[in-house]
């Protein structure tokens, strides 16, 4: 589990701020110019260094 907003930056340890990232994605998240937000629990919005935005949503139950 990984904090979307880092704990040391005030990110709470709650479902709305946690997500499962593979090792590659976790490292990429910390690259210069890359941002990751979680507008709603389980929905992740990545912005790349080139400014492209990608959104992933959870699979329905």
PDBQT receptor file of N, H, CA, C and O in Angstrom, charges set to zero:
ATOM      1  N   UNK A   1       0.852  -1.175   0.000  1.00  0.00    +0.000 N 
ATOM      2  CA  UNK A   1       0.000   0.000   0.000  1.00  0.00    +0.000 C 
ATOM      3  C   UNK A   1       0.894   1.232   0.000  1.00  0.00    +0.000 C 
ATOM      4  O   UNK A   1       1.954   1.259   0.626  1.00  0.00    +0.000 OA
ATOM      5  N   UNK A   2       0.440   2.238  -0.712  1.00  0.00    +0.000 N 
ATOM      6  H   UNK A   2      -0.421   2.216  -1.220  1.00  0.00    +0.000 HD
ATOM      7  CA  UNK A   2       1.207   3.462  -0.868  1.00  0.00    +0.000 C 
ATOM      8  C   UNK A   2       0.277   4.655  -0.672  1.00  0.00    +0.000 C 
ATOM      9  O   UNK A   2      -0.868   4.646  -1.126  1.00  0.00    +0.000 OA
ATOM     10  N   UNK A   3       0.781   5.678   0.009  1.00  0.00    +0.000 N 
ATOM     11  H   UNK A   3       1.711   5.685   0.378  1.00  0.00    +0.000 HD
ATOM     12  CA  UNK A   3       0.031   6.920   0.168  1.00  0.00    +0.000 C 
ATOM     13  C   UNK A   3       0.051   7.686  -1.153  1.00  0.00    +0.000 C 
ATOM     14  O   UNK A   3       1.119   7.888  -1.733  1.00  0.00    +0.000 OA
ATOM     15  N   UNK A   4      -1.122   8.117  -1.637  1.00  0.00    +0.000 N 
ATOM     16  H   UNK A   4      -1.989   7.953  -1.166  1.00  0.00    +0.000 HD
ATOM     17  CA  UNK A   4      -1.177   8.934  -2.840  1.00  0.00    +0.000 C 
ATOM     18  C   UNK A   4      -0.552  10.293  -2.538  1.00  0.00    +0.000 C 
ATOM     19  O   UNK A   4       0.335  10.745  -3.261  1.00  0.00    +0.000 OA
ATOM     20  N   UNK A   5      -1.013  10.941  -1.473  1.00  0.00    +0.000 N 
ATOM     21  H   UNK A   5      -1.734  10.573  -0.885  1.00  0.00    +0.000 HD
ATOM     22  CA  UNK A   5      -0.346  12.129  -0.937  1.00  0.00    +0.000 C 
ATOM     23  C   UNK A   5       0.498  11.640   0.219  1.00  0.00    +0.000 C 
ATOM     24  O   UNK A   5      -0.019  11.054   1.171  1.00  0.00    +0.000 OA
ATOM     25  N   UNK A   6       1.796  11.878   0.140  1.00  0.00    +0.000 N 
ATOM     26  H   UNK A   6       2.216  12.353  -0.633  1.00  0.00    +0.000 HD
ATOM     27  CA  UNK A   6       2.738  11.341   1.134  1.00  0.00    +0.000 C 
ATOM     28  C   UNK A   6       2.336  11.699   2.563  1.00  0.00    +0.000 C 
ATOM     29  O   UNK A   6       1.870  12.804   2.842  1.00  0.00    +0.000 OA
ATOM     30  N   UNK A   7       2.528  10.752   3.438  1.00  0.00    +0.000 N 
ATOM     31  H   UNK A   7       2.906   9.854   3.211  1.00  0.00    +0.000 HD
ATOM     32  CA  UNK A   7       2.211  10.952   4.849  1.00  0.00    +0.000 C 
ATOM     33  C   UNK A   7       2.937  12.176   5.393  1.00  0.00    +0.000 C 
ATOM     34  O   UNK A   7       2.343  12.979   6.113  1.00  0.00    +0.000 OA
ATOM     35  N   UNK A   8       4.223  12.327   5.055  1.00  0.00    +0.000 N 
ATOM     36  H   UNK A   8       4.706  11.675   4.471  1.00  0.00    +0.000 HD
ATOM     37  CA  UNK A   8       4.992  13.453   5.580  1.00  0.00    +0.000 C 
ATOM     38  C   UNK A   8       4.520  14.794   5.012  1.00  0.00    +0.000 C 
ATOM     39  O   UNK A   8       4.880  15.851   5.531  1.00  0.00    +0.000 OA
ATOM     40  N   UNK A   9       3.715  14.751   3.944  1.00  0.00    +0.000 N 
ATOM     41  H   UNK A   9       3.423  13.892   3.522  1.00  0.00    +0.000 HD
ATOM     42  CA  UNK A   9       3.136  15.970   3.377  1.00  0.00    +0.000 C 
ATOM     43  C   UNK A   9       1.701  16.180   3.841  1.00  0.00    +0.000 C 
ATOM     44  O   UNK A   9       0.978  17.004   3.281  1.00  0.00    +0.000 OA
ATOM     45  N   UNK A  10       1.293  15.441   4.853  1.00  0.00    +0.000 N 
ATOM     46  H   UNK A  10       1.881  14.772   5.307  1.00  0.00    +0.000 HD
ATOM     47  CA  UNK A  10      -0.045  15.592   5.417  1.00  0.00    +0.000 C 
ATOM     48  C   UNK A  10      -1.071  14.617   4.887  1.00  0.00    +0.000 C 
ATOM     49  O   UNK A  10      -2.255  14.732   5.203  1.00  0.00    +0.000 OA
ATOM     50  N   UNK A  11      -0.633  13.651   4.079  1.00  0.00    +0.000 N 
ATOM     51  H   UNK A  11       0.329  13.558   3.822  1.00  0.00    +0.000 HD
ATOM     52  CA  UNK A  11      -1.569  12.661   3.546  1.00  0.00    +0.000 C 
ATOM     53  C   UNK A  11      -2.014  11.688   4.617  1.00  0.00    +0.000 C 
ATOM     54  O   UNK A  11      -1.177  11.078   5.283  1.00  0.00    +0.000 OA
ATOM     55  N   UNK A  12      -3.317  11.530   4.797  1.00  0.00    +0.000 N 
ATOM     56  H   UNK A  12      -3.997  12.025   4.257  1.00  0.00    +0.000 HD
ATOM     57  CA  UNK A  12      -3.812  10.621   5.830  1.00  0.00    +0.000 C 
ATOM     58  C   UNK A  12      -3.667   9.160   5.423  1.00  0.00    +0.000 C 
ATOM     59  O   UNK A  12      -3.591   8.841   4.236  1.00  0.00    +0.000 OA
ATOM     60  N   UNK A  13      -3.629   8.292   6.399  1.00  0.00    +0.000 N 
ATOM     61  H   UNK A  13      -3.690   8.551   7.362  1.00  0.00    +0.000 HD
ATOM     62  CA  UNK A  13      -3.605   6.858   6.142  1.00  0.00    +0.000 C 
ATOM     63  C   UNK A  13      -5.059   6.382   6.156  1.00  0.00    +0.000 C 
ATOM     64  O   UNK A  13      -5.542   5.811   7.134  1.00  0.00    +0.000 OA
ATOM     65  N   UNK A  14      -5.737   6.639   5.035  1.00  0.00    +0.000 N 
ATOM     66  H   UNK A  14      -5.344   7.103   4.240  1.00  0.00    +0.000 HD
ATOM     67  CA  UNK A  14      -7.143   6.276   4.871  1.00  0.00    +0.000 C 
ATOM     68  C   UNK A  14      -7.326   5.618   3.503  1.00  0.00    +0.000 C 
ATOM     69  O   UNK A  14      -6.460   5.727   2.636  1.00  0.00    +0.000 OA
ATOM     70  N   UNK A  15      -8.440   4.947   3.319  1.00  0.00    +0.000 N 
ATOM     71  H   UNK A  15      -9.144   4.859   4.023  1.00  0.00    +0.000 HD
ATOM     72  CA  UNK A  15      -8.730   4.296   2.051  1.00  0.00    +0.000 C 
ATOM     73  C   UNK A  15      -8.696   5.297   0.895  1.00  0.00    +0.000 C 
ATOM     74  O   UNK A  15      -8.264   4.959  -0.206  1.00  0.00    +0.000 OA
ATOM     75  N   UNK A  16      -9.145   6.512   1.140  1.00  0.00    +0.000 N 
ATOM     76  H   UNK A  16      -9.496   6.787   2.035  1.00  0.00    +0.000 HD
ATOM     77  CA  UNK A  16      -9.193   7.532   0.091  1.00  0.00    +0.000 C 
ATOM     78  C   UNK A  16      -7.802   8.026  -0.311  1.00  0.00    +0.000 C 
ATOM     79  O   UNK A  16      -7.668   8.717  -1.320  1.00  0.00    +0.000 OA
ATOM     80  N   UNK A  17      -6.763   7.684   0.461  1.00  0.00    +0.000 N 
ATOM     81  H   UNK A  17      -6.871   7.122   1.281  1.00  0.00    +0.000 HD
ATOM     82  CA  UNK A  17      -5.416   8.156   0.155  1.00  0.00    +0.000 C 
ATOM     83  C   UNK A  17      -4.416   7.009  -0.011  1.00  0.00    +0.000 C 
ATOM     84  O   UNK A  17      -3.209   7.244  -0.070  1.00  0.00    +0.000 OA
ATOM     85  N   UNK A  18      -4.904   5.789  -0.085  1.00  0.00    +0.000 N 
ATOM     86  H   UNK A  18      -5.885   5.598  -0.037  1.00  0.00    +0.000 HD
ATOM     87  CA  UNK A  18      -4.010   4.643  -0.250  1.00  0.00    +0.000 C 
ATOM     88  C   UNK A  18      -4.297   3.933  -1.557  1.00  0.00    +0.000 C 
ATOM     89  O   UNK A  18      -5.430   3.926  -2.037  1.00  0.00    +0.000 OA
ATOM     90  N   UNK A  19      -3.274   3.340  -2.125  1.00  0.00    +0.000 N 
ATOM     91  H   UNK A  19      -2.353   3.345  -1.736  1.00  0.00    +0.000 HD
ATOM     92  CA  UNK A  19      -3.441   2.565  -3.345  1.00  0.00    +0.000 C 
ATOM     93  C   UNK A  19      -2.322   1.559  -3.472  1.00  0.00    +0.000 C 
ATOM     94  O   UNK A  19      -1.264   1.702  -2.859  1.00  0.00    +0.000 OA
ATOM     95  N   UNK A  20      -2.568   0.536  -4.278  1.00  0.00    +0.000 N 
ATOM     96  H   UNK A  20      -3.427   0.420  -4.776  1.00  0.00    +0.000 HD
ATOM     97  CA  UNK A  20      -1.568  -0.494  -4.507  1.00  0.00    +0.000 C 
ATOM     98  C   UNK A  20      -0.817  -0.137  -5.789  1.00  0.00    +0.000 C 
ATOM     99  O   UNK A  20      -1.422  -0.024  -6.855  1.00  0.00    +0.000 OA
ATOM    100  N   UNK A  21       0.496   0.041  -5.683  1.00  0.00    +0.000 N 
ATOM    101  H   UNK A  21       0.987  -0.051  -4.817  1.00  0.00    +0.000 HD
ATOM    102  CA  UNK A  21       1.331   0.329  -6.843  1.00  0.00    +0.000 C 
ATOM    103  C   UNK A  21       2.415  -0.737  -6.945  1.00  0.00    +0.000 C 
ATOM    104  O   UNK A  21       2.959  -1.186  -5.937  1.00  0.00    +0.000 OA
ATOM    105  N   UNK A  22       2.718  -1.133  -8.175  1.00  0.00    +0.000 N 
ATOM    106  H   UNK A  22       2.276  -0.768  -8.995  1.00  0.00    +0.000 HD
ATOM    107  CA  UNK A  22       3.838  -2.044  -8.359  1.00  0.00    +0.000 C 
ATOM    108  C   UNK A  22       5.135  -1.260  -8.132  1.00  0.00    +0.000 C 
ATOM    109  O   UNK A  22       5.123  -0.033  -8.034  1.00  0.00    +0.000 OA
ATOM    110  N   UNK A  23       6.219  -1.967  -8.053  1.00  0.00    +0.000 N 
ATOM    111  H   UNK A  23       6.229  -2.964  -8.133  1.00  0.00    +0.000 HD
ATOM    112  CA  UNK A  23       7.515  -1.345  -7.786  1.00  0.00    +0.000 C 
ATOM    113  C   UNK A  23       7.855  -0.278  -8.840  1.00  0.00    +0.000 C 
ATOM    114  O   UNK A  23       8.343   0.800  -8.502  1.00  0.00    +0.000 OA
ATOM    115  N   UNK A  24       7.596  -0.588 -10.109  1.00  0.00    +0.000 N 
ATOM    116  H   UNK A  24       7.200  -1.464 -10.383  1.00  0.00    +0.000 HD
ATOM    117  CA  UNK A  24       7.874   0.351 -11.194  1.00  0.00    +0.000 C 
ATOM    118  C   UNK A  24       7.047   1.634 -11.054  1.00  0.00    +0.000 C 
ATOM    119  O   UNK A  24       7.589   2.736 -11.139  1.00  0.00    +0.000 OA
ATOM    120  N   UNK A  25       5.736   1.489 -10.838  1.00  0.00    +0.000 N 
ATOM    121  H   UNK A  25       5.296   0.594 -10.768  1.00  0.00    +0.000 HD
ATOM    122  CA  UNK A  25       4.861   2.659 -10.723  1.00  0.00    +0.000 C 
ATOM    123  C   UNK A  25       5.202   3.497  -9.495  1.00  0.00    +0.000 C 
ATOM    124  O   UNK A  25       5.142   4.725  -9.544  1.00  0.00    +0.000 OA
ATOM    125  N   UNK A  26       5.558   2.840  -8.400  1.00  0.00    +0.000 N 
ATOM    126  H   UNK A  26       5.606   1.842  -8.361  1.00  0.00    +0.000 HD
ATOM    127  CA  UNK A  26       5.939   3.581  -7.199  1.00  0.00    +0.000 C 
ATOM    128  C   UNK A  26       7.177   4.429  -7.472  1.00  0.00    +0.000 C 
ATOM    129  O   UNK A  26       7.230   5.591  -7.069  1.00  0.00    +0.000 OA
ATOM    130  N   UNK A  27       8.161   3.867  -8.147  1.00  0.00    +0.000 N 
ATOM    131  H   UNK A  27       8.118   2.924  -8.474  1.00  0.00    +0.000 HD
ATOM    132  CA  UNK A  27       9.357   4.628  -8.474  1.00  0.00    +0.000 C 
ATOM    133  C   UNK A  27       9.050   5.764  -9.443  1.00  0.00    +0.000 C 
ATOM    134  O   UNK A  27       9.565   6.872  -9.291  1.00  0.00    +0.000 OA
ATOM    135  N   UNK A  28       8.208   5.486 -10.444  1.00  0.00    +0.000 N 
ATOM    136  H   UNK A  28       7.791   4.586 -10.568  1.00  0.00    +0.000 HD
ATOM    137  CA  UNK A  28       7.851   6.499 -11.430  1.00  0.00    +0.000 C 
ATOM    138  C   UNK A  28       7.122   7.668 -10.783  1.00  0.00    +0.000 C 
ATOM    139  O   UNK A  28       7.320   8.821 -11.168  1.00  0.00    +0.000 OA
ATOM    140  N   UNK A  29       6.282   7.370  -9.803  1.00  0.00    +0.000 N 
ATOM    141  H   UNK A  29       6.121   6.433  -9.491  1.00  0.00    +0.000 HD
ATOM    142  CA  UNK A  29       5.521   8.406  -9.099  1.00  0.00    +0.000 C 
ATOM    143  C   UNK A  29       6.453   9.459  -8.510  1.00  0.00    +0.000 C 
ATOM    144  O   UNK A  29       6.071  10.622  -8.385  1.00  0.00    +0.000 OA
ATOM    145  N   UNK A  30       7.659   9.068  -8.150  1.00  0.00    +0.000 N 
ATOM    146  H   UNK A  30       7.970   8.123  -8.252  1.00  0.00    +0.000 HD
ATOM    147  CA  UNK A  30       8.611   9.992  -7.525  1.00  0.00    +0.000 C 
ATOM    148  C   UNK A  30       9.542  10.670  -8.532  1.00  0.00    +0.000 C 
ATOM    149  O   UNK A  30      10.478  11.368  -8.140  1.00  0.00    +0.000 OA
ATOM    150  N   UNK A  31       9.289  10.466  -9.830  1.00  0.00    +0.000 N 
ATOM    151  H   UNK A  31       8.529   9.899 -10.148  1.00  0.00    +0.000 HD
ATOM    152  CA  UNK A  31      10.093  11.117 -10.863  1.00  0.00    +0.000 C 
ATOM    153  C   UNK A  31       9.733  12.601 -10.944  1.00  0.00    +0.000 C 
ATOM    154  O   UNK A  31       8.596  12.989 -10.677  1.00  0.00    +0.000 OA
ATOM    155  N   UNK A  32      10.713  13.422 -11.315  1.00  0.00    +0.000 N 
ATOM    156  H   UNK A  32      11.636  13.106 -11.533  1.00  0.00    +0.000 HD
ATOM    157  CA  UNK A  32      10.457  14.849 -11.488  1.00  0.00    +0.000 C 
ATOM    158  C   UNK A  32       9.388  15.065 -12.548  1.00  0.00    +0.000 C 
ATOM    159  O   UNK A  32       9.448  14.481 -13.630  1.00  0.00    +0.000 OA
ATOM    160  N   UNK A  33       8.413  15.905 -12.234  1.00  0.00    +0.000 N 
ATOM    161  H   UNK A  33       8.364  16.379 -11.355  1.00  0.00    +0.000 HD
ATOM    162  CA  UNK A  33       7.385  16.263 -13.202  1.00  0.00    +0.000 C 
ATOM    163  C   UNK A  33       6.212  15.319 -13.281  1.00  0.00    +0.000 C 
ATOM    164  O   UNK A  33       5.285  15.566 -14.053  1.00  0.00    +0.000 OA
ATOM    165  N   UNK A  34       6.214  14.251 -12.517  1.00  0.00    +0.000 N 
ATOM    166  H   UNK A  34       6.967  14.050 -11.891  1.00  0.00    +0.000 HD
ATOM    167  CA  UNK A  34       5.117  13.283 -12.531  1.00  0.00    +0.000 C 
ATOM    168  C   UNK A  34       4.244  13.537 -11.306  1.00  0.00    +0.000 C 
ATOM    169  O   UNK A  34       4.746  13.721 -10.197  1.00  0.00    +0.000 OA
ATOM    170  N   UNK A  35       2.928  13.544 -11.526  1.00  0.00    +0.000 N 
ATOM    171  H   UNK A  35       2.521  13.395 -12.427  1.00  0.00    +0.000 HD
ATOM    172  CA  UNK A  35       2.019  13.675 -10.388  1.00  0.00    +0.000 C 
ATOM    173  C   UNK A  35       1.000  12.544 -10.413  1.00  0.00    +0.000 C 
ATOM    174  O   UNK A  35       0.630  12.036 -11.472  1.00  0.00    +0.000 OA
ATOM    175  N   UNK A  36       0.565  12.171  -9.238  1.00  0.00    +0.000 N 
ATOM    176  H   UNK A  36       0.866  12.583  -8.378  1.00  0.00    +0.000 HD
ATOM    177  CA  UNK A  36      -0.470  11.156  -9.079  1.00  0.00    +0.000 C 
ATOM    178  C   UNK A  36      -1.474  11.694  -8.076  1.00  0.00    +0.000 C 
ATOM    179  O   UNK A  36      -1.112  12.082  -6.965  1.00  0.00    +0.000 OA
ATOM    180  N   UNK A  37      -2.743  11.713  -8.477  1.00  0.00    +0.000 N 
ATOM    181  H   UNK A  37      -3.038  11.397  -9.379  1.00  0.00    +0.000 HD
ATOM    182  CA  UNK A  37      -3.810  12.123  -7.564  1.00  0.00    +0.000 C 
ATOM    183  C   UNK A  37      -4.834  11.003  -7.514  1.00  0.00    +0.000 C 
ATOM    184  O   UNK A  37      -4.850  10.116  -8.368  1.00  0.00    +0.000 OA
ATOM    185  N   UNK A  38      -5.683  11.058  -6.505  1.00  0.00    +0.000 N 
ATOM    186  H   UNK A  38      -5.670  11.779  -5.812  1.00  0.00    +0.000 HD
ATOM    187  CA  UNK A  38      -6.750  10.069  -6.343  1.00  0.00    +0.000 C 
ATOM    188  C   UNK A  38      -8.038  10.851  -6.086  1.00  0.00    +0.000 C 
ATOM    189  O   UNK A  38      -8.432  11.032  -4.934  1.00  0.00    +0.000 OA
ATOM    190  N   UNK A  39      -8.709  11.323  -7.172  1.00  0.00    +0.000 N 
ATOM    191  H   UNK A  39      -8.389  11.176  -8.108  1.00  0.00    +0.000 HD
ATOM    192  CA  UNK A  39      -9.888  12.167  -7.002  1.00  0.00    +0.000 C 
ATOM    193  C   UNK A  39     -11.008  11.508  -6.200  1.00  0.00    +0.000 C 
ATOM    194  O   UNK A  39     -11.712  12.176  -5.443  1.00  0.00    +0.000 OA
ATOM    195  N   UNK A  40     -11.169  10.200  -6.370  1.00  0.00    +0.000 N 
ATOM    196  H   UNK A  40     -10.597   9.658  -6.985  1.00  0.00    +0.000 HD
ATOM    197  CA  UNK A  40     -12.107   9.416  -5.562  1.00  0.00    +0.000 C 
ATOM    198  C   UNK A  40     -11.416   8.101  -5.226  1.00  0.00    +0.000 C 
ATOM    199  O   UNK A  40     -10.530   7.674  -5.966  1.00  0.00    +0.000 OA
ATOM    200  N   UNK A  41     -11.794   7.451  -4.138  1.00  0.00    +0.000 N 
ATOM    201  H   UNK A  41     -12.513   7.798  -3.536  1.00  0.00    +0.000 HD
ATOM    202  CA  UNK A  41     -11.120   6.208  -3.767  1.00  0.00    +0.000 C 
ATOM    203  C   UNK A  41     -11.106   5.197  -4.921  1.00  0.00    +0.000 C 
ATOM    204  O   UNK A  41     -12.147   4.850  -5.479  1.00  0.00    +0.000 OA
ATOM    205  N   UNK A  42      -9.902   4.741  -5.258  1.00  0.00    +0.000 N 
ATOM    206  H   UNK A  42      -9.056   5.023  -4.805  1.00  0.00    +0.000 HD
ATOM    207  CA  UNK A  42      -9.733   3.742  -6.298  1.00  0.00    +0.000 C 
ATOM    208  C   UNK A  42      -9.547   4.300  -7.701  1.00  0.00    +0.000 C 
ATOM    209  O   UNK A  42      -9.198   3.554  -8.615  1.00  0.00    +0.000 OA
ATOM    210  N   UNK A  43      -9.770   5.592  -7.890  1.00  0.00    +0.000 N 
ATOM    211  H   UNK A  43     -10.053   6.198  -7.147  1.00  0.00    +0.000 HD
ATOM    212  CA  UNK A  43      -9.567   6.240  -9.189  1.00  0.00    +0.000 C 
ATOM    213  C   UNK A  43      -8.272   7.033  -9.117  1.00  0.00    +0.000 C 
ATOM    214  O   UNK A  43      -8.119   7.916  -8.274  1.00  0.00    +0.000 OA
ATOM    215  N   UNK A  44      -7.340   6.709 -10.010  1.00  0.00    +0.000 N 
ATOM    216  H   UNK A  44      -7.464   5.992 -10.695  1.00  0.00    +0.000 HD
ATOM    217  CA  UNK A  44      -6.032   7.355  -9.987  1.00  0.00    +0.000 C 
ATOM    218  C   UNK A  44      -5.829   8.151 -11.259  1.00  0.00    +0.000 C 
ATOM    219  O   UNK A  44      -6.138   7.681 -12.354  1.00  0.00    +0.000 OA
ATOM    220  N   UNK A  45      -5.306   9.363 -11.113  1.00  0.00    +0.000 N 
ATOM    221  H   UNK A  45      -5.055   9.746 -10.224  1.00  0.00    +0.000 HD
ATOM    222  CA  UNK A  45      -5.028  10.209 -12.253  1.00  0.00    +0.000 C 
ATOM    223  C   UNK A  45      -3.535  10.522 -12.269  1.00  0.00    +0.000 C 
ATOM    224  O   UNK A  45      -3.006  11.193 -11.382  1.00  0.00    +0.000 OA
ATOM    225  N   UNK A  46      -2.875  10.014 -13.307  1.00  0.00    +0.000 N 
ATOM    226  H   UNK A  46      -3.305   9.469 -14.027  1.00  0.00    +0.000 HD
ATOM    227  CA  UNK A  46      -1.443  10.218 -13.494  1.00  0.00    +0.000 C 
ATOM    228  C   UNK A  46      -1.235  11.359 -14.476  1.00  0.00    +0.000 C 
ATOM    229  O   UNK A  46      -1.937  11.433 -15.485  1.00  0.00    +0.000 OA
ATOM    230  N   UNK A  47      -0.290  12.248 -14.209  1.00  0.00    +0.000 N 
ATOM    231  H   UNK A  47       0.280  12.188 -13.389  1.00  0.00    +0.000 HD
ATOM    232  CA  UNK A  47       0.145  13.248 -15.173  1.00  0.00    +0.000 C 
ATOM    233  C   UNK A  47       1.630  13.019 -15.392  1.00  0.00    +0.000 C 
ATOM    234  O   UNK A  47       2.422  13.023 -14.449  1.00  0.00    +0.000 OA
ATOM    235  N   UNK A  48       1.996  12.817 -16.666  1.00  0.00    +0.000 N 
ATOM    236  H   UNK A  48       1.353  12.814 -17.431  1.00  0.00    +0.000 HD
ATOM    237  CA  UNK A  48       3.374  12.489 -17.011  1.00  0.00    +0.000 C 
ATOM    238  C   UNK A  48       4.236  13.738 -17.123  1.00  0.00    +0.000 C 
ATOM    239  O   UNK A  48       3.741  14.863 -17.050  1.00  0.00    +0.000 OA
ATOM    240  N   UNK A  49       5.516  13.521 -17.299  1.00  0.00    +0.000 N 
ATOM    241  H   UNK A  49       5.917  12.607 -17.358  1.00  0.00    +0.000 HD
ATOM    242  CA  UNK A  49       6.466  14.617 -17.456  1.00  0.00    +0.000 C 
ATOM    243  C   UNK A  49       6.150  15.458 -18.690  1.00  0.00    +0.000 C 
ATOM    244  O   UNK A  49       6.498  16.638 -18.731  1.00  0.00    +0.000 OA
ATOM    245  N   UNK A  50       5.505  14.882 -19.680  1.00  0.00    +0.000 N 
ATOM    246  H   UNK A  50       5.222  13.924 -19.646  1.00  0.00    +0.000 HD
ATOM    247  CA  UNK A  50       5.142  15.612 -20.900  1.00  0.00    +0.000 C 
ATOM    248  C   UNK A  50       3.766  16.269 -20.810  1.00  0.00    +0.000 C 
ATOM    249  O   UNK A  50       3.307  16.907 -21.758  1.00  0.00    +0.000 OA
ATOM    250  N   UNK A  51       3.112  16.103 -19.651  1.00  0.00    +0.000 N 
ATOM    251  H   UNK A  51       3.485  15.585 -18.881  1.00  0.00    +0.000 HD
ATOM    252  CA  UNK A  51       1.812  16.735 -19.448  1.00  0.00    +0.000 C 
ATOM    253  C   UNK A  51       0.618  15.910 -19.879  1.00  0.00    +0.000 C 
ATOM    254  O   UNK A  51      -0.510  16.403 -19.852  1.00  0.00    +0.000 OA
ATOM    255  N   UNK A  52       0.836  14.670 -20.275  1.00  0.00    +0.000 N 
ATOM    256  H   UNK A  52       1.752  14.270 -20.297  1.00  0.00    +0.000 HD
ATOM    257  CA  UNK A  52      -0.276  13.780 -20.643  1.00  0.00    +0.000 C 
ATOM    258  C   UNK A  52      -0.945  13.279 -19.362  1.00  0.00    +0.000 C 
ATOM    259  O   UNK A  52      -0.270  13.013 -18.367  1.00  0.00    +0.000 OA
ATOM    260  N   UNK A  53      -2.255  13.152 -19.391  1.00  0.00    +0.000 N 
ATOM    261  H   UNK A  53      -2.803  13.368 -20.199  1.00  0.00    +0.000 HD
ATOM    262  CA  UNK A  53      -3.005  12.697 -18.229  1.00  0.00    +0.000 C 
ATOM    263  C   UNK A  53      -3.689  11.368 -18.547  1.00  0.00    +0.000 C 
ATOM    264  O   UNK A  53      -4.306  11.206 -19.599  1.00  0.00    +0.000 OA
ATOM    265  N   UNK A  54      -3.566  10.429 -17.620  1.00  0.00    +0.000 N 
ATOM    266  H   UNK A  54      -3.064  10.561 -16.765  1.00  0.00    +0.000 HD
ATOM    267  CA  UNK A  54      -4.173   9.105 -17.746  1.00  0.00    +0.000 C 
ATOM    268  C   UNK A  54      -4.950   8.815 -16.473  1.00  0.00    +0.000 C 
ATOM    269  O   UNK A  54      -4.456   9.051 -15.370  1.00  0.00    +0.000 OA
ATOM    270  N   UNK A  55      -6.157   8.306 -16.624  1.00  0.00    +0.000 N 
ATOM    271  H   UNK A  55      -6.558   8.114 -17.520  1.00  0.00    +0.000 HD
ATOM    272  CA  UNK A  55      -6.984   7.984 -15.477  1.00  0.00    +0.000 C 
ATOM    273  C   UNK A  55      -7.286   6.496 -15.472  1.00  0.00    +0.000 C 
ATOM    274  O   UNK A  55      -7.668   5.927 -16.494  1.00  0.00    +0.000 OA
ATOM    275  N   UNK A  56      -7.112   5.870 -14.314  1.00  0.00    +0.000 N 
ATOM    276  H   UNK A  56      -6.801   6.332 -13.484  1.00  0.00    +0.000 HD
ATOM    277  CA  UNK A  56      -7.491   4.474 -14.145  1.00  0.00    +0.000 C 
ATOM    278  C   UNK A  56      -8.606   4.401 -13.108  1.00  0.00    +0.000 C 
ATOM    279  O   UNK A  56      -8.603   5.139 -12.123  1.00  0.00    +0.000 OA
ATOM    280  N   UNK A  57      -9.536   3.523 -13.337  1.00  0.00    +0.000 N 
ATOM    281  H   UNK A  57      -9.539   2.924 -14.137  1.00  0.00    +0.000 HD
ATOM    282  CA  UNK A  57     -10.659   3.356 -12.419  1.00  0.00    +0.000 C 
ATOM    283  C   UNK A  57     -10.736   1.895 -11.977  1.00  0.00    +0.000 C 
ATOM    284  O   UNK A  57     -10.270   1.001 -12.683  1.00  0.00    +0.000 OA
ATOM    285  N   UNK A  58     -11.323   1.660 -10.812  1.00  0.00    +0.000 N 
ATOM    286  H   UNK A  58     -11.702   2.386 -10.238  1.00  0.00    +0.000 HD
ATOM    287  CA  UNK A  58     -11.415   0.273 -10.343  1.00  0.00    +0.000 C 
ATOM    288  C   UNK A  58     -12.416  -0.516 -11.180  1.00  0.00    +0.000 C 
ATOM    289  O   UNK A  58     -13.360   0.044 -11.738  1.00  0.00    +0.000 OA
ATOM    290  N   UNK A  59     -12.196  -1.812 -11.256  1.00  0.00    +0.000 N 
ATOM    291  H   UNK A  59     -11.429  -2.267 -10.803  1.00  0.00    +0.000 HD
ATOM    292  CA  UNK A  59     -13.143  -2.679 -11.942  1.00  0.00    +0.000 C 
ATOM    293  C   UNK A  59     -14.399  -2.796 -11.086  1.00  0.00    +0.000 C 
ATOM    294  O   UNK A  59     -14.311  -2.822  -9.858  1.00  0.00    +0.000 OA
ATOM    295  N   UNK A  60     -15.565  -2.867 -11.722  1.00  0.00    +0.000 N 
ATOM    296  H   UNK A  60     -15.637  -2.846 -12.719  1.00  0.00    +0.000 HD
ATOM    297  CA  UNK A  60     -16.785  -3.015 -10.945  1.00  0.00    +0.000 C 
ATOM    298  C   UNK A  60     -16.801  -4.353 -10.201  1.00  0.00    +0.000 C 
ATOM    299  O   UNK A  60     -16.196  -5.332 -10.638  1.00  0.00    +0.000 OA
ATOM    300  N   UNK A  61     -17.505  -4.369  -9.068  1.00  0.00    +0.000 N 
ATOM    301  H   UNK A  61     -17.996  -3.574  -8.713  1.00  0.00    +0.000 HD
ATOM    302  CA  UNK A  61     -17.561  -5.628  -8.301  1.00  0.00    +0.000 C 
ATOM    303  C   UNK A  61     -18.311  -6.720  -9.017  1.00  0.00    +0.000 C 
ATOM    304  O   UNK A  61     -18.437  -7.828  -8.495  1.00  0.00    +0.000 OA
TER     305      UNK A  61
